[in-house]
Amino acid sequence: MTILIRALGNRTLHLLVTAAAGTAFAVNVAPVFSAEPFDHDYKAYAAVLRAHVVDDRVNYLTLQENRTALDAVVNDLGRVTASELVEWTREQQIAYWVNAYNAFTLQVIIEHYPITRRWFNFFSPASSIKQISGVWSTLRWRAGGNEMTLDDIEHGTLRQHYDEPRIHFAVNCASISCPPLKPQPYIGEHLERQLILAVRDFLASDLGVKVETNTLHVSSMLNWFGDDFIEQYSRLVDTTGSAKTRALLGVIAKYGPRDAARVARSGNARIRFLRYDWSLNDTAARKR
Protein backbone atom coordinates (compact mmCIF):
# COMPACT_ATOMS: atom_id res chain seq x y z
CA MET A 1 0.00 0.00 0.00
CA THR A 2 1.46 3.36 -0.99
CA ILE A 3 0.44 6.94 -0.35
CA LEU A 4 1.84 9.79 -2.43
CA ILE A 5 1.38 13.32 -1.05
CA ARG A 6 2.48 16.44 -2.85
CA ALA A 7 2.09 19.62 -0.77
CA LEU A 8 1.83 22.93 -2.59
CA GLY A 9 2.71 25.35 0.21
CA ASN A 10 -0.47 26.25 2.04
CA ARG A 11 -2.56 25.41 -0.98
CA THR A 12 -4.47 22.23 -1.71
CA LEU A 13 -2.92 18.86 -0.99
CA HIS A 14 -3.13 16.34 -3.78
CA LEU A 15 -3.36 12.78 -2.54
CA LEU A 16 -3.03 9.67 -4.61
CA VAL A 17 -4.00 6.64 -2.59
CA THR A 18 -3.30 3.21 -3.97
CA ALA A 19 -4.87 0.49 -1.83
CA ALA A 20 -3.56 -3.03 -1.50
CA ALA A 21 -6.65 -4.22 -3.35
CA GLY A 22 -5.33 -2.47 -6.45
CA THR A 23 -7.70 0.48 -6.69
CA ALA A 24 -6.47 4.02 -7.18
CA PHE A 25 -8.32 7.27 -6.77
CA ALA A 26 -7.45 10.92 -6.49
CA VAL A 27 -8.84 13.23 -3.85
CA ASN A 28 -8.37 16.96 -3.44
CA VAL A 29 -8.60 18.09 0.17
CA ALA A 30 -7.74 21.28 1.98
CA PRO A 31 -4.88 20.90 4.45
CA VAL A 32 -6.03 20.45 8.02
CA PHE A 33 -3.59 21.24 10.79
CA SER A 34 -5.68 21.04 13.97
CA ALA A 35 -8.37 18.43 13.27
CA GLU A 36 -9.55 16.44 16.25
CA PRO A 37 -8.85 12.69 16.14
CA PHE A 38 -11.69 10.66 14.69
CA ASP A 39 -13.90 9.11 17.38
CA HIS A 40 -13.79 5.38 16.69
CA ASP A 41 -16.28 4.83 19.51
CA TYR A 42 -18.87 6.88 17.58
CA LYS A 43 -20.23 8.45 20.76
CA ALA A 44 -22.36 11.05 18.97
CA TYR A 45 -23.84 8.47 16.61
CA ALA A 46 -24.47 6.12 19.54
CA ALA A 47 -26.55 8.82 21.24
CA VAL A 48 -28.66 9.25 18.08
CA LEU A 49 -29.29 5.52 17.84
CA ARG A 50 -30.16 5.14 21.52
CA ALA A 51 -32.69 7.95 21.26
CA HIS A 52 -34.46 6.81 18.11
CA VAL A 53 -34.08 3.04 17.59
CA VAL A 54 -36.90 1.21 19.36
CA ASP A 55 -36.58 -2.57 19.27
CA ASP A 56 -36.19 -3.34 15.56
CA ARG A 57 -37.65 -0.06 14.26
CA VAL A 58 -36.83 3.63 14.04
CA ASN A 59 -38.85 6.59 15.28
CA TYR A 60 -38.37 8.68 12.16
CA LEU A 61 -40.75 11.40 13.30
CA THR A 62 -38.74 12.30 16.38
CA LEU A 63 -35.50 11.86 14.46
CA GLN A 64 -36.73 14.33 11.88
CA GLU A 65 -37.82 16.78 14.56
CA ASN A 66 -34.42 16.51 16.27
CA ARG A 67 -32.19 16.02 13.26
CA THR A 68 -29.33 18.30 14.29
CA ALA A 69 -27.40 15.53 16.01
CA LEU A 70 -27.73 13.16 13.04
CA ASP A 71 -26.64 15.87 10.60
CA ALA A 72 -23.57 16.48 12.77
CA VAL A 73 -22.75 12.75 12.66
CA VAL A 74 -23.04 12.75 8.86
CA ASN A 75 -20.76 15.79 8.69
CA ASP A 76 -18.18 14.08 10.90
CA LEU A 77 -18.24 10.98 8.71
CA GLY A 78 -17.71 13.20 5.69
CA ARG A 79 -14.56 14.76 7.15
CA VAL A 80 -12.66 11.48 7.04
CA THR A 81 -10.10 11.62 4.24
CA ALA A 82 -8.66 8.82 2.14
CA SER A 83 -5.26 9.27 3.75
CA GLU A 84 -6.77 8.85 7.23
CA LEU A 85 -8.80 5.82 6.27
CA VAL A 86 -5.91 3.77 4.93
CA GLU A 87 -4.11 4.16 8.26
CA TRP A 88 -6.93 2.49 10.18
CA THR A 89 -7.23 -1.22 10.91
CA ARG A 90 -9.37 -3.37 8.65
CA GLU A 91 -11.98 -3.64 11.40
CA GLN A 92 -12.08 0.14 11.89
CA GLN A 93 -12.56 0.62 8.16
CA ILE A 94 -15.43 -1.86 7.99
CA ALA A 95 -17.10 -0.25 11.02
CA TYR A 96 -16.74 3.16 9.40
CA TRP A 97 -18.35 2.11 6.13
CA VAL A 98 -21.21 0.23 7.82
CA ASN A 99 -21.93 3.17 10.13
CA ALA A 100 -21.73 5.60 7.21
CA TYR A 101 -24.18 3.53 5.16
CA ASN A 102 -26.64 3.33 8.01
CA ALA A 103 -26.34 6.99 9.04
CA PHE A 104 -26.74 8.18 5.45
CA THR A 105 -29.81 5.96 5.11
CA LEU A 106 -31.34 7.53 8.22
CA GLN A 107 -30.67 10.98 6.83
CA VAL A 108 -32.23 10.29 3.44
CA ILE A 109 -35.34 8.86 5.09
CA ILE A 110 -35.95 11.94 7.23
CA GLU A 111 -35.27 14.17 4.22
CA HIS A 112 -38.30 12.55 2.54
CA TYR A 113 -40.40 11.70 5.60
CA PRO A 114 -43.29 11.00 5.57
CA ILE A 115 -42.65 8.98 2.44
CA THR A 116 -45.49 8.79 -0.06
CA ARG A 117 -45.94 6.74 -3.19
CA ARG A 118 -44.58 8.05 -6.46
CA TRP A 119 -47.38 8.01 -9.00
CA PHE A 120 -45.69 5.34 -11.16
CA ASN A 121 -44.29 3.08 -8.42
CA PHE A 122 -47.10 0.69 -7.57
CA PHE A 123 -44.86 -2.34 -7.10
CA SER A 124 -43.49 -1.21 -3.71
CA PRO A 125 -45.29 -0.24 -0.49
CA ALA A 126 -46.42 3.39 -0.33
CA SER A 127 -44.16 4.10 2.63
CA SER A 128 -40.88 2.57 1.53
CA ILE A 129 -37.31 3.60 0.83
CA LYS A 130 -37.92 2.34 -2.70
CA GLN A 131 -40.22 5.33 -3.28
CA ILE A 132 -37.21 7.67 -3.00
CA SER A 133 -35.85 8.28 -6.49
CA GLY A 134 -32.18 7.38 -6.88
CA VAL A 135 -31.76 6.53 -3.23
CA TRP A 136 -29.07 3.89 -3.80
CA SER A 137 -27.52 4.85 -7.12
CA THR A 138 -27.81 8.63 -7.53
CA LEU A 139 -27.86 10.49 -4.19
CA ARG A 140 -24.37 11.12 -2.84
CA TRP A 141 -22.63 11.76 0.46
CA ARG A 142 -19.05 12.62 1.34
CA ALA A 143 -17.22 9.62 2.80
CA GLY A 144 -13.61 8.46 2.86
CA GLY A 145 -12.50 11.38 0.70
CA ASN A 146 -15.01 10.77 -2.10
CA GLU A 147 -18.57 11.60 -3.09
CA MET A 148 -20.30 8.24 -2.78
CA THR A 149 -23.71 6.68 -3.28
CA LEU A 150 -25.06 3.99 -0.98
CA ASP A 151 -24.36 1.45 -3.74
CA ASP A 152 -20.77 2.69 -3.91
CA ILE A 153 -20.39 1.98 -0.19
CA GLU A 154 -22.10 -1.41 -0.10
CA HIS A 155 -21.18 -2.94 -3.44
CA GLY A 156 -18.13 -0.97 -4.58
CA THR A 157 -16.39 -0.80 -1.21
CA LEU A 158 -17.58 -3.22 1.47
CA ARG A 159 -18.33 -6.19 -0.79
CA GLN A 160 -15.47 -5.59 -3.18
CA HIS A 161 -12.57 -4.95 -0.82
CA TYR A 162 -13.14 -6.60 2.56
CA ASP A 163 -14.26 -10.21 1.97
CA GLU A 164 -16.66 -9.98 4.92
CA PRO A 165 -20.10 -11.29 3.87
CA ARG A 166 -21.55 -10.75 7.33
CA ILE A 167 -21.83 -7.05 6.51
CA HIS A 168 -25.16 -7.99 4.89
CA PHE A 169 -26.52 -8.48 8.40
CA ALA A 170 -25.18 -5.08 9.50
CA VAL A 171 -26.08 -2.60 6.74
CA ASN A 172 -29.69 -1.50 7.05
CA CYS A 173 -32.03 -0.67 4.15
CA ALA A 174 -34.74 0.90 6.36
CA SER A 175 -37.20 -1.90 5.59
CA ILE A 176 -39.18 -4.37 7.68
CA SER A 177 -37.50 -7.46 6.22
CA CYS A 178 -33.98 -6.04 6.42
CA PRO A 179 -31.70 -7.13 9.27
CA PRO A 180 -32.63 -4.49 11.85
CA LEU A 181 -30.66 -1.40 12.69
CA LYS A 182 -28.92 -1.99 15.99
CA PRO A 183 -29.25 0.64 18.77
CA GLN A 184 -25.48 1.05 18.86
CA PRO A 185 -22.85 1.75 16.20
CA TYR A 186 -20.33 -0.77 14.95
CA ILE A 187 -16.90 -0.30 16.51
CA GLY A 188 -13.70 -1.71 15.09
CA GLU A 189 -12.48 -3.02 18.42
CA HIS A 190 -15.70 -5.02 18.89
CA LEU A 191 -16.54 -5.72 15.26
CA GLU A 192 -16.18 -9.52 15.30
CA ARG A 193 -18.49 -9.93 18.29
CA GLN A 194 -20.98 -7.42 16.87
CA LEU A 195 -21.14 -9.16 13.49
CA ILE A 196 -21.65 -12.55 15.13
CA LEU A 197 -24.52 -11.15 17.19
CA ALA A 198 -26.05 -9.46 14.14
CA VAL A 199 -26.09 -12.74 12.20
CA ARG A 200 -27.38 -14.79 15.13
CA ASP A 201 -30.11 -12.32 16.04
CA PHE A 202 -31.43 -12.09 12.50
CA LEU A 203 -31.38 -15.83 11.85
CA ALA A 204 -33.19 -16.39 15.15
CA SER A 205 -36.05 -14.14 14.01
CA ASP A 206 -38.98 -15.11 11.79
CA LEU A 207 -37.60 -12.74 9.17
CA GLY A 208 -34.33 -14.68 9.02
CA VAL A 209 -35.19 -18.39 9.10
CA LYS A 210 -38.37 -20.37 9.64
CA VAL A 211 -38.22 -24.16 10.02
CA GLU A 212 -40.83 -26.45 8.50
CA THR A 213 -39.77 -30.10 8.82
CA ASN A 214 -36.77 -30.30 6.44
CA THR A 215 -37.48 -27.00 4.73
CA LEU A 216 -35.77 -23.79 5.77
CA HIS A 217 -37.67 -20.66 4.79
CA VAL A 218 -34.88 -18.10 4.54
CA SER A 219 -34.69 -14.33 4.03
CA SER A 220 -34.51 -13.31 0.38
CA MET A 221 -31.53 -11.17 1.34
CA LEU A 222 -29.52 -14.40 1.49
CA ASN A 223 -30.76 -15.32 -1.96
CA TRP A 224 -29.63 -12.00 -3.44
CA PHE A 225 -26.18 -12.08 -1.83
CA GLY A 226 -25.68 -15.79 -1.33
CA ASP A 227 -22.66 -15.95 -3.63
CA ASP A 228 -20.75 -13.72 -1.20
CA PHE A 229 -20.84 -16.54 1.38
CA ILE A 230 -19.57 -19.36 -0.85
CA GLU A 231 -15.86 -19.10 -0.15
CA GLN A 232 -16.14 -19.11 3.63
CA TYR A 233 -19.26 -21.20 4.29
CA SER A 234 -19.94 -23.69 1.47
CA ARG A 235 -17.68 -26.35 3.00
CA LEU A 236 -19.22 -26.24 6.47
CA VAL A 237 -21.97 -28.74 5.65
CA ASP A 238 -21.81 -32.15 3.96
CA THR A 239 -24.59 -32.06 1.42
CA THR A 240 -25.30 -31.89 -2.28
CA GLY A 241 -26.63 -28.90 -4.18
CA SER A 242 -25.19 -25.74 -5.64
CA ALA A 243 -22.31 -23.91 -4.00
CA LYS A 244 -24.67 -21.11 -3.04
CA THR A 245 -27.13 -23.51 -1.40
CA ARG A 246 -24.31 -25.17 0.54
CA ALA A 247 -23.03 -21.73 1.60
CA LEU A 248 -26.41 -20.66 2.94
CA LEU A 249 -26.79 -23.94 4.82
CA GLY A 250 -23.29 -23.39 6.20
CA VAL A 251 -24.24 -19.95 7.50
CA ILE A 252 -27.34 -21.35 9.16
CA ALA A 253 -25.42 -24.32 10.57
CA LYS A 254 -22.85 -22.00 12.14
CA TYR A 255 -25.01 -19.12 13.33
CA GLY A 256 -28.63 -20.24 13.22
CA PRO A 257 -30.79 -21.30 16.16
CA ARG A 258 -30.55 -24.93 17.22
CA ASP A 259 -33.49 -26.34 15.25
CA ALA A 260 -32.52 -24.54 12.05
CA ALA A 261 -28.85 -25.50 12.43
CA ARG A 262 -29.85 -29.14 12.91
CA VAL A 263 -31.84 -29.14 9.67
CA ALA A 264 -29.01 -27.35 7.83
CA ARG A 265 -26.59 -30.11 8.87
CA SER A 266 -28.99 -32.98 8.15
CA GLY A 267 -27.95 -33.51 4.53
CA ASN A 268 -31.49 -33.31 3.18
CA ALA A 269 -32.46 -29.71 3.91
CA ARG A 270 -34.37 -27.67 1.34
CA ILE A 271 -34.28 -23.90 1.11
CA ARG A 272 -37.21 -21.66 0.21
CA PHE A 273 -37.03 -17.87 0.26
CA LEU A 274 -39.39 -15.62 2.18
CA ARG A 275 -41.23 -12.70 0.63
CA TYR A 276 -39.32 -9.48 1.32
CA ASP A 277 -41.31 -6.68 2.94
CA TRP A 278 -39.99 -3.31 1.76
CA SER A 279 -42.29 -1.33 4.06
CA LEU A 280 -40.50 1.34 6.07
CA ASN A 281 -39.18 0.14 9.44
CA ASP A 282 -41.05 2.96 11.15
CA THR A 283 -42.34 2.82 14.71
CA ALA A 284 -45.40 4.75 13.52
CA ALA A 285 -46.40 1.84 11.28
CA ARG A 286 -46.45 -0.49 14.29
CA LYS A 287 -48.96 1.77 16.07
CA ARG A 288 -51.45 1.74 13.22
C-alpha positions as semicolon CSV with decimal commas, in nm:
position;residue;x (nm);y (nm);z (nm)
1;M;0,000;0,000;0,000
2;T;0,146;0,336;-0,099
3;I;0,044;0,694;-0,035
4;L;0,184;0,979;-0,243
5;I;0,138;1,332;-0,105
6;R;0,248;1,644;-0,285
7;A;0,209;1,962;-0,077
8;L;0,183;2,293;-0,259
9;G;0,271;2,535;0,021
10;N;-0,047;2,625;0,204
11;R;-0,256;2,541;-0,098
12;T;-0,447;2,223;-0,171
13;L;-0,292;1,886;-0,099
14;H;-0,313;1,634;-0,378
15;L;-0,336;1,278;-0,254
16;L;-0,303;0,967;-0,461
17;V;-0,400;0,664;-0,259
18;T;-0,330;0,321;-0,397
19;A;-0,487;0,049;-0,183
20;A;-0,356;-0,303;-0,150
21;A;-0,665;-0,422;-0,335
22;G;-0,533;-0,247;-0,645
23;T;-0,770;0,048;-0,669
24;A;-0,647;0,402;-0,718
25;F;-0,832;0,727;-0,677
26;A;-0,745;1,092;-0,649
27;V;-0,884;1,323;-0,385
28;N;-0,837;1,696;-0,344
29;V;-0,860;1,809;0,017
30;A;-0,774;2,128;0,198
31;P;-0,488;2,090;0,445
32;V;-0,603;2,045;0,802
33;F;-0,359;2,124;1,079
34;S;-0,568;2,104;1,397
35;A;-0,837;1,843;1,327
36;E;-0,955;1,644;1,625
37;P;-0,885;1,269;1,614
38;F;-1,169;1,066;1,469
39;D;-1,390;0,911;1,738
40;H;-1,379;0,538;1,669
41;D;-1,628;0,483;1,951
42;Y;-1,887;0,688;1,758
43;K;-2,023;0,845;2,076
44;A;-2,236;1,105;1,897
45;Y;-2,384;0,847;1,661
46;A;-2,447;0,612;1,954
47;A;-2,655;0,882;2,124
48;V;-2,866;0,925;1,808
49;L;-2,929;0,552;1,784
50;R;-3,016;0,514;2,152
51;A;-3,269;0,795;2,126
52;H;-3,446;0,681;1,811
53;V;-3,408;0,304;1,759
54;V;-3,690;0,121;1,936
55;D;-3,658;-0,257;1,927
56;D;-3,619;-0,334;1,556
57;R;-3,765;-0,006;1,426
58;V;-3,683;0,363;1,404
59;N;-3,885;0,659;1,528
60;Y;-3,837;0,868;1,216
61;L;-4,075;1,140;1,330
62;T;-3,874;1,230;1,638
63;L;-3,550;1,186;1,446
64;Q;-3,673;1,433;1,188
65;E;-3,782;1,678;1,456
66;N;-3,442;1,651;1,627
67;R;-3,219;1,602;1,326
68;T;-2,933;1,830;1,429
69;A;-2,740;1,553;1,601
70;L;-2,773;1,316;1,304
71;D;-2,664;1,587;1,060
72;A;-2,357;1,648;1,277
73;V;-2,275;1,275;1,266
74;V;-2,304;1,275;0,886
75;N;-2,076;1,579;0,869
76;D;-1,818;1,408;1,090
77;L;-1,824;1,098;0,871
78;G;-1,771;1,320;0,569
79;R;-1,456;1,476;0,715
80;V;-1,266;1,148;0,704
81;T;-1,010;1,162;0,424
82;A;-0,866;0,882;0,214
83;S;-0,526;0,927;0,375
84;E;-0,677;0,885;0,723
85;L;-0,880;0,582;0,627
86;V;-0,591;0,377;0,493
87;E;-0,411;0,416;0,826
88;W;-0,693;0,249;1,018
89;T;-0,723;-0,122;1,091
90;R;-0,937;-0,337;0,865
91;E;-1,198;-0,364;1,140
92;Q;-1,208;0,014;1,189
93;Q;-1,256;0,062;0,816
94;I;-1,543;-0,186;0,799
95;A;-1,710;-0,025;1,102
96;Y;-1,674;0,316;0,940
97;W;-1,835;0,211;0,613
98;V;-2,121;0,023;0,782
99;N;-2,193;0,317;1,013
100;A;-2,173;0,560;0,721
101;Y;-2,418;0,353;0,516
102;N;-2,664;0,333;0,801
103;A;-2,634;0,699;0,904
104;F;-2,674;0,818;0,545
105;T;-2,981;0,596;0,511
106;L;-3,134;0,753;0,822
107;Q;-3,067;1,098;0,683
108;V;-3,223;1,029;0,344
109;I;-3,534;0,886;0,509
110;I;-3,595;1,194;0,723
111;E;-3,527;1,417;0,422
112;H;-3,830;1,255;0,254
113;Y;-4,040;1,170;0,560
114;P;-4,329;1,100;0,557
115;I;-4,265;0,898;0,244
116;T;-4,549;0,879;-0,006
117;R;-4,594;0,674;-0,319
118;R;-4,458;0,805;-0,646
119;W;-4,738;0,801;-0,900
120;F;-4,569;0,534;-1,116
121;N;-4,429;0,308;-0,842
122;F;-4,710;0,069;-0,757
123;F;-4,486;-0,234;-0,710
124;S;-4,349;-0,121;-0,371
125;P;-4,529;-0,024;-0,049
126;A;-4,642;0,339;-0,033
127;S;-4,416;0,410;0,263
128;S;-4,088;0,257;0,153
129;I;-3,731;0,360;0,083
130;K;-3,792;0,234;-0,270
131;Q;-4,022;0,533;-0,328
132;I;-3,721;0,767;-0,300
133;S;-3,585;0,828;-0,649
134;G;-3,218;0,738;-0,688
135;V;-3,176;0,653;-0,323
136;W;-2,907;0,389;-0,380
137;S;-2,752;0,485;-0,712
138;T;-2,781;0,863;-0,753
139;L;-2,786;1,049;-0,419
140;R;-2,437;1,112;-0,284
141;W;-2,263;1,176;0,046
142;R;-1,905;1,262;0,134
143;A;-1,722;0,962;0,280
144;G;-1,361;0,846;0,286
145;G;-1,250;1,138;0,070
146;N;-1,501;1,077;-0,210
147;E;-1,857;1,160;-0,309
148;M;-2,030;0,824;-0,278
149;T;-2,371;0,668;-0,328
150;L;-2,506;0,399;-0,098
151;D;-2,436;0,145;-0,374
152;D;-2,077;0,269;-0,391
153;I;-2,039;0,198;-0,019
154;E;-2,210;-0,141;-0,010
155;H;-2,118;-0,294;-0,344
156;G;-1,813;-0,097;-0,458
157;T;-1,639;-0,080;-0,121
158;L;-1,758;-0,322;0,147
159;R;-1,833;-0,619;-0,079
160;Q;-1,547;-0,559;-0,318
161;H;-1,257;-0,495;-0,082
162;Y;-1,314;-0,660;0,256
163;D;-1,426;-1,021;0,197
164;E;-1,666;-0,998;0,492
165;P;-2,010;-1,129;0,387
166;R;-2,155;-1,075;0,733
167;I;-2,183;-0,705;0,651
168;H;-2,516;-0,799;0,489
169;F;-2,652;-0,848;0,840
170;A;-2,518;-0,508;0,950
171;V;-2,608;-0,260;0,674
172;N;-2,969;-0,150;0,705
173;C;-3,203;-0,067;0,415
174;A;-3,474;0,090;0,636
175;S;-3,720;-0,190;0,559
176;I;-3,918;-0,437;0,768
177;S;-3,750;-0,746;0,622
178;C;-3,398;-0,604;0,642
179;P;-3,170;-0,713;0,927
180;P;-3,263;-0,449;1,185
181;L;-3,066;-0,140;1,269
182;K;-2,892;-0,199;1,599
183;P;-2,925;0,064;1,877
184;Q;-2,548;0,105;1,886
185;P;-2,285;0,175;1,620
186;Y;-2,033;-0,077;1,495
187;I;-1,690;-0,030;1,651
188;G;-1,370;-0,171;1,509
189;E;-1,248;-0,302;1,842
190;H;-1,570;-0,502;1,889
191;L;-1,654;-0,572;1,526
192;E;-1,618;-0,952;1,530
193;R;-1,849;-0,993;1,829
194;Q;-2,098;-0,742;1,687
195;L;-2,114;-0,916;1,349
196;I;-2,165;-1,255;1,513
197;L;-2,452;-1,115;1,719
198;A;-2,605;-0,946;1,414
199;V;-2,609;-1,274;1,220
200;R;-2,738;-1,479;1,513
201;D;-3,011;-1,232;1,604
202;F;-3,143;-1,209;1,250
203;L;-3,138;-1,583;1,185
204;A;-3,319;-1,639;1,515
205;S;-3,605;-1,414;1,401
206;D;-3,898;-1,511;1,179
207;L;-3,760;-1,274;0,917
208;G;-3,433;-1,468;0,902
209;V;-3,519;-1,839;0,910
210;K;-3,837;-2,037;0,964
211;V;-3,822;-2,416;1,002
212;E;-4,083;-2,645;0,850
213;T;-3,977;-3,010;0,882
214;N;-3,677;-3,030;0,644
215;T;-3,748;-2,700;0,473
216;L;-3,577;-2,379;0,577
217;H;-3,767;-2,066;0,479
218;V;-3,488;-1,810;0,454
219;S;-3,469;-1,433;0,403
220;S;-3,451;-1,331;0,038
221;M;-3,153;-1,117;0,134
222;L;-2,952;-1,440;0,149
223;N;-3,076;-1,532;-0,196
224;W;-2,963;-1,200;-0,344
225;F;-2,618;-1,208;-0,183
226;G;-2,568;-1,579;-0,133
227;D;-2,266;-1,595;-0,363
228;D;-2,075;-1,372;-0,120
229;F;-2,084;-1,654;0,138
230;I;-1,957;-1,936;-0,085
231;E;-1,586;-1,910;-0,015
232;Q;-1,614;-1,911;0,363
233;Y;-1,926;-2,120;0,429
234;S;-1,994;-2,369;0,147
235;R;-1,768;-2,635;0,300
236;L;-1,922;-2,624;0,647
237;V;-2,197;-2,874;0,565
238;D;-2,181;-3,215;0,396
239;T;-2,459;-3,206;0,142
240;T;-2,530;-3,189;-0,228
241;G;-2,663;-2,890;-0,418
242;S;-2,519;-2,574;-0,564
243;A;-2,231;-2,391;-0,400
244;K;-2,467;-2,111;-0,304
245;T;-2,713;-2,351;-0,140
246;R;-2,431;-2,517;0,054
247;A;-2,303;-2,173;0,160
248;L;-2,641;-2,066;0,294
249;L;-2,679;-2,394;0,482
250;G;-2,329;-2,339;0,620
251;V;-2,424;-1,995;0,750
252;I;-2,734;-2,135;0,916
253;A;-2,542;-2,432;1,057
254;K;-2,285;-2,200;1,214
255;Y;-2,501;-1,912;1,333
256;G;-2,863;-2,024;1,322
257;P;-3,079;-2,130;1,616
258;R;-3,055;-2,493;1,722
259;D;-3,349;-2,634;1,525
260;A;-3,252;-2,454;1,205
261;A;-2,885;-2,550;1,243
262;R;-2,985;-2,914;1,291
263;V;-3,184;-2,914;0,967
264;A;-2,901;-2,735;0,783
265;R;-2,659;-3,011;0,887
266;S;-2,899;-3,298;0,815
267;G;-2,795;-3,351;0,453
268;N;-3,149;-3,331;0,318
269;A;-3,246;-2,971;0,391
270;R;-3,437;-2,767;0,134
271;I;-3,428;-2,390;0,111
272;R;-3,721;-2,166;0,021
273;F;-3,703;-1,787;0,026
274;L;-3,939;-1,562;0,218
275;R;-4,123;-1,270;0,063
276;Y;-3,932;-0,948;0,132
277;D;-4,131;-0,668;0,294
278;W;-3,999;-0,331;0,176
279;S;-4,229;-0,133;0,406
280;L;-4,050;0,134;0,607
281;N;-3,918;0,014;0,944
282;D;-4,105;0,296;1,115
283;T;-4,234;0,282;1,471
284;A;-4,540;0,475;1,352
285;A;-4,640;0,184;1,128
286;R;-4,645;-0,049;1,429
287;K;-4,896;0,177;1,607
288;R;-5,145;0,174;1,322
